[in-house]
Amino acid sequence: MEQNRVLIVTGDGKGKTMSAFGMALRALGHGQRAAVVQFIKHDGGYGEVEALRLLPGAEVICSGLGFTPRHEDSPQWERHADVASGGWRCALERMRDEAIRTLVLDEVFYPIKYGHIALEDALDAVREFQQSGGGRVLVMTGRGAPEELVALADTVSRVECVKHALQSGVKAQENVEF
């Protein structure tokens, strides 16, 4: 039985999501099913999401409300936690669905960092995915990948930010940031 692969794309640089979407696109090009579960990001306005949804065999689930407040005393904290938990349930279903050949968990490290998804639950899910076999692919993205997940992954890429237009006051632009 072919081994399942776990890839992590992390770091402070730009391009983590697009790299992962490229993996999904590659699977679709081979006639396989691919799914993306996005954490943090809300549903709408992202060109890559709209494009992927047009392709047969692709599924994109946006399970976010935008960037999460950094303080537990924020009135929005619980709403973000609930949405992240729902996204995690969707992710687990798709991790166990052998028909989905490539699964992307985009921005999954934020809800882990904030405790909306328990790190131990994520580790258990990745181990279960690895042991199930079948040649499927799991791609996890986001800043600050926990070292425990990095240790489990087969391939890890760190995207470095050398320079970014947003740092100079340039506003986010369609076709570049979304």
N, C-alpha and C positions, 0 to 999 in steps of 0.2 A: 504494500500500500504506500502510495506517495505521501511524503511528509507535508503537513500544513506549515506555512511560513508566517511569521510575525515580523512586520516591519514597523519601525518608529521613525517619524520625521519630526524633529524637535529643534529648538533653538530660537533665537531672537530675530532671525532674518525673515525676509518675505519669501513666500513660495511653498510653504508647507502644504497648504490646502490644495494648491494646483498640482503639486507633485502627486498627492494621493488621488486626486481626481484623474490624473493621467493613468494611474494604475487601474482605476475602474474602467476608464476608456479602453485601455489595452485588453481587459477581460471581455468587454463588450465586442471589441473587434475580432475576438476569437469565438464569438457566438455564445459566450457564457453570460450568466446573470451576475449583476453587480449591485450592491446596495451601499448607500452612504447614510450614516446617522450623524447629523451635525449637532453638536452641543454648543451652547452659547448663542449661536447665530439664529436669528428669527427667520421665518419663512417669507421670503420675498426680496426681490431686487438684486439677487446675485446671478450674474450671467452664467457662471459655470453650473449652477443648480438648474436654471431654466434649460440650458443646452442638454444636460444629462437626462433630464426628464423627457426630452423628445425622443430618446433612443430606446428601441425595444430591449427589454431585459434589464432596464435600469430602474432603480427605486431610490428616491432621496427623501429622507425624513429630517425636517428641521425641528429640533427639540430645544429651542432656546428662546430667550426673551431679549436678546442683546447682551451686552457686557454685564456681568454679575456685580452687584455692589460688593465692596470688599469688607463690609462690616456686618456682622450677624445682627446688629440692632437696626439695620435698615429695614423699612417697612416692606421692601421688595424681596428680602432674603428668602422667605419661605416660598414665595411664588417661584423663584428661580430654582430652589431646591426641589420642589414638586415637579417642575418641568424636566429638570435633569434626571430625576428618578424615573419618569416616564420614558425618557430617551434611553436610559440604561436598560429598562425592560425590553424595549424594541431591539436594542443592540444584542441583548442576550438571545432573544428569539432568532435573530438572523445569524448569530454565531453558531447556533445549533442547526440551522437550515442548510443541509448539504447541497441543495440546489444553488445556493448563492456561492459563487466561486471566489469572488473578491468582495470583502466588506471593509469599508472605510469608517473609522470612528474619528471624525474630525473635531478638533478642539476638545478632546476627551480629558485632557490633563487638567483643565481648569476645574471642572466639577469634582475631580479627585482631590485636587489641592484644597478646595473649599469644604471638603467633607460631604458633598452631596452624593458622591459615590465613594464607598469605603475602599481604600487601597487594597485591603485583603480580598474583597469581592472581585475587584479587577484582576488581581493576581490569580485567583482561583479560576476565573472565567478564561483567562489567557492560557493557563495550564490545561484546562479542559479542551479548549480549542486545539492546542498543539497535539494533544493525545488522540484526538478524534481522527486524524489522518484524512487522506483523500485529496491532497494536493491543493487545498484551498489557501487563500491569502487573506490576512488581517493586517490592515494598515491603520496605525494610530498616530494622530498628529496633535500638535500643540506645543506651546512653550512649557518648559520646565518638566519634562518627562521624569517621573520618579525613577530613581536609580534601580529600584527593585524590578520595575518593568523593563528598563534598559537591559538588565542582566538576563531576563527571560527571552528577549527578542533575538531573532536571527540576524537582522540587519538594522542598524541604527545610523541615521544621518542627522547631523547637526547643521542647521542652516544659520550662517553667521550674517549679521547685518554690518556691512561696511559703511554704507551711507543710504539714507532713505529720504525721499523728497518731503515726506510729512514732517521730518525734523526741522526742515527749513521753512515751515509754514505753508507748504503747498497742500491744498485740500485734496481729499480722496477723490479719485477720478474713475469714472466708468471705464471699463476695459483694463484698468490697472489694479485697483483695489477691490472692485466689485463687478 
